Amino acid sequence: MILGERVRLRAIEREDLPRFVLWLNDPEVRQGILIAIPLSMSQEEQWFSHMLERPSEEQPLVIEIKTPEGWKAIGNISFHTVDWRERSTEVGIVIGEKSFWNQGYGRDAMQLMLRHGFNNLNLNRIFLRVYASNPRAIRSYEKAGFVHEGRLRQAHFQDGQYVDVLIMSVVRSEWQA
Ligand SMILES: CC(C)(COP(=O)(O)OP(=O)(O)OC[C@H]1O[C@@H](n2cnc3c(N)ncnc32)[C@H](O)[C@@H]1OP(=O)(O)O)[C@@H](O)C(=O)NCCC(=O)NCCS
């Protein structure tokens, strides 16, 4: 368990899979991520089995928030492949419960993940890719401390048109400062 004030990150359980399928089939949620084809429960179960074989630091974590009724799962966050020579990795986040968007939970979860990456895993650089068409995500990452680093022009095709993909990152030295 990685504990913050309003948010905590925990390992995924098999029981989480149905809510993941609901989130990842929501057209509004999918606008920001690289999933364009409807996802079935069977595909998600297959993904879960493969995921368990990955190194533990690359396994996604469930984002839970503190509510009056207790902790509630609202999304997930993960480091993709960790490059141990460069001490670098990419991070990805999805908050599937749309009623909790725009309340700072994305920023809080990302800041917890940065702390985990720098303080527990001893990483030096954490980066992400975000569609230029996703201003909510871009703003949330800026608030979490990410710096704009580059732009891959027309690197993503969405709704019949190309959009740019932005690269943002945090390096250990600026995070410590
Ligand atoms: C992207 C995501 C993780 C952000 O998390 P969140 O908790 O909703 O975001 P936060 O509350 O931390 O920050 C959102 C910020 O964007 C702002 N914002 C929202 N819509 C905006 C818009 N259309 N234009 C500009 N800013 C916008 C909010 O006002 C807020 O900024 P503020 O606190 O300065 O007012 C979450 O919305 C999500 O998972 N979306 C669906 C999947 C996705 O897009 N994942 C990211 C893939 S790169």
The ligand as an SDF file (V2000), in Angstrom:
LIG
                    3D

 48 50  0  0  0  0  0  0  0  0999 V2000
   -6.4360   12.7990  -17.0120 C   0  0  0  0  0  0  0  0  0  0  0  0
   -6.8400   12.4920  -15.5920 C   0  0  0  0  0  0  0  0  0  0  0  0
   -5.8990   11.4440  -15.0020 C   0  0  0  0  0  0  0  0  0  0  0  0
   -6.7390   13.7850  -14.7440 C   0  0  0  0  0  0  0  0  0  0  0  0
   -7.1410   13.5370  -13.4480 O   0  0  0  0  0  0  0  0  0  0  0  0
   -8.1680   14.5480  -12.7150 P   0  0  0  0  0  0  0  0  0  0  0  0
   -8.2400   14.1380  -11.3000 O   0  0  0  0  0  0  0  0  0  0  0  0
   -9.4240   14.5930  -13.5000 O   0  0  0  0  0  0  0  0  0  0  0  0
   -7.3940   15.9440  -12.8890 O   0  0  0  0  0  0  0  0  0  0  0  0
   -6.9660   17.0260  -11.7770 P   0  0  0  0  0  0  0  0  0  0  0  0
   -8.1600   17.3690  -10.9530 O   0  0  0  0  0  0  0  0  0  0  0  0
   -5.7280   16.5820  -11.0980 O   0  0  0  0  0  0  0  0  0  0  0  0
   -6.5750   18.2540  -12.7270 O   0  0  0  0  0  0  0  0  0  0  0  0
   -7.4320   18.6590  -13.7840 C   0  0  0  0  0  0  0  0  0  0  0  0
   -7.1490   20.1010  -14.1380 C   0  0  0  0  0  0  0  0  0  0  0  0
   -7.5110   20.3300  -15.5070 O   0  0  0  0  0  0  0  0  0  0  0  0
   -8.4110   21.4030  -15.5650 C   0  0  0  0  0  0  0  0  0  0  0  0
   -9.2530   21.1910  -16.7310 N   0  0  0  0  0  0  0  0  0  0  0  0
  -10.3080   20.3610  -16.8690 C   0  0  0  0  0  0  0  0  0  0  0  0
  -10.8120   20.4410  -18.1150 N   0  0  0  0  0  0  0  0  0  0  0  0
  -10.0550   21.3570  -18.7760 C   0  0  0  0  0  0  0  0  0  0  0  0
  -10.0710   21.8910  -20.0870 C   0  0  0  0  0  0  0  0  0  0  0  0
  -10.9830   21.4860  -20.9950 N   0  0  0  0  0  0  0  0  0  0  0  0
   -9.1360   22.8140  -20.4190 N   0  0  0  0  0  0  0  0  0  0  0  0
   -8.1960   23.2170  -19.5230 C   0  0  0  0  0  0  0  0  0  0  0  0
   -8.1290   22.7350  -18.2460 N   0  0  0  0  0  0  0  0  0  0  0  0
   -9.0550   21.8260  -17.8870 C   0  0  0  0  0  0  0  0  0  0  0  0
   -9.1330   21.3760  -14.2420 C   0  0  0  0  0  0  0  0  0  0  0  0
   -9.7570   22.5970  -13.9690 O   0  0  0  0  0  0  0  0  0  0  0  0
   -7.9530   21.0900  -13.3020 C   0  0  0  0  0  0  0  0  0  0  0  0
   -7.1220   22.2140  -13.1300 O   0  0  0  0  0  0  0  0  0  0  0  0
   -7.2260   23.1970  -11.8390 P   0  0  0  0  0  0  0  0  0  0  0  0
   -7.0660   22.3380  -10.6250 O   0  0  0  0  0  0  0  0  0  0  0  0
   -6.1170   24.1620  -12.0480 O   0  0  0  0  0  0  0  0  0  0  0  0
   -8.5990   23.8250  -11.9000 O   0  0  0  0  0  0  0  0  0  0  0  0
   -8.3200   11.9570  -15.5350 C   0  0  0  0  0  0  0  0  0  0  0  0
   -9.1910   12.9980  -15.8920 O   0  0  0  0  0  0  0  0  0  0  0  0
   -8.5270   10.7610  -16.4500 C   0  0  0  0  0  0  0  0  0  0  0  0
   -8.1200    9.6730  -16.1070 O   0  0  0  0  0  0  0  0  0  0  0  0
   -9.1580   10.9390  -17.6200 N   0  0  0  0  0  0  0  0  0  0  0  0
   -9.4780    9.8380  -18.5520 C   0  0  0  0  0  0  0  0  0  0  0  0
   -8.2860    9.0290  -19.0400 C   0  0  0  0  0  0  0  0  0  0  0  0
   -7.1280    9.8990  -19.4760 C   0  0  0  0  0  0  0  0  0  0  0  0
   -7.2900   10.8450  -20.2120 O   0  0  0  0  0  0  0  0  0  0  0  0
   -5.9400    9.5340  -18.9920 N   0  0  0  0  0  0  0  0  0  0  0  0
   -4.7120   10.2700  -19.2900 C   0  0  0  0  0  0  0  0  0  0  0  0
   -3.9850    9.6640  -20.4250 C   0  0  0  0  0  0  0  0  0  0  0  0
   -2.4800   10.5390  -20.8170 S   0  0  0  0  0  0  0  0  0  0  0  0
  1  2  1  0
  2  3  1  0
  2  4  1  0
  2 36  1  0
  4  5  1  0
  5  6  1  0
  6  7  2  0
  6  8  1  0
  6  9  1  0
  9 10  1  0
 10 11  2  0
 10 12  1  0
 10 13  1  0
 13 14  1  0
 14 15  1  0
 15 16  1  0
 15 30  1  0
 16 17  1  0
 17 18  1  0
 17 28  1  0
 18 19  1  0
 18 27  1  0
 19 20  2  0
 20 21  1  0
 21 22  1  0
 21 27  2  0
 22 23  1  0
 22 24  2  0
 24 25  1  0
 25 26  2  0
 26 27  1  0
 28 29  1  0
 28 30  1  0
 30 31  1  0
 31 32  1  0
 32 33  2  0
 32 34  1  0
 32 35  1  0
 36 37  1  0
 36 38  1  0
 38 39  2  0
 38 40  1  0
 40 41  1  0
 41 42  1  0
 42 43  1  0
 43 44  2  0
 43 45  1  0
 45 46  1  0
 46 47  1  0
 47 48  1  0
M  END
$$$$
